Amino acid sequence: MPDFSKHQSVNSYCGFEMKSGETQNGSRSDQATNPTAGPFFDLSHAVKQCCNSYDMFRDMVGFYFDEAISLVTQIKTALAEKDGERLGGTAHELKGTILYLGAPQVAATLKKLEDARRDLPWDEASLLVEQLTGELAELEQKLAPHRKTRG
């Protein structure tokens, strides 16, 4: 299995660099400019984001489930401590995985939280964390059938 640790991005593994919302051919998806334009979860888009490899997508699903609980806990702690830098940085870290999982609405929520380090009111950030929690619960239901079994 390829190593997609923090030291190697999926983009560099695939041999190209994409901006958020770009497809592999460099075009912008409608979901990048309007996250609610498409479905909440798009398996076809997710596989395309993962070098057109369903197996790689399943690896990303595994990484999500391995890291998400910890990252969401860090986001909630940063919110409670009113630490905008940590809130934004952790949201950015989780957004990187979410972009490859075909969930642009969740990525958009994370982007708003990422921008929290730039004077987002704390009550608004709190509402976004609540929204994120609900979106991640829905995403996890959609990703669960694609999760590799460990055995």
PyMOL commands that set and color helices and strands:
alter all, ss='L'
color gray80, all
select helices_A, chain A and resi 10-14+30-33+43-49+54-80+84-99+104-118+122-146
alter helices_A, ss='H'
color red, helices_A
deselect
rebuild
show_as cartoon
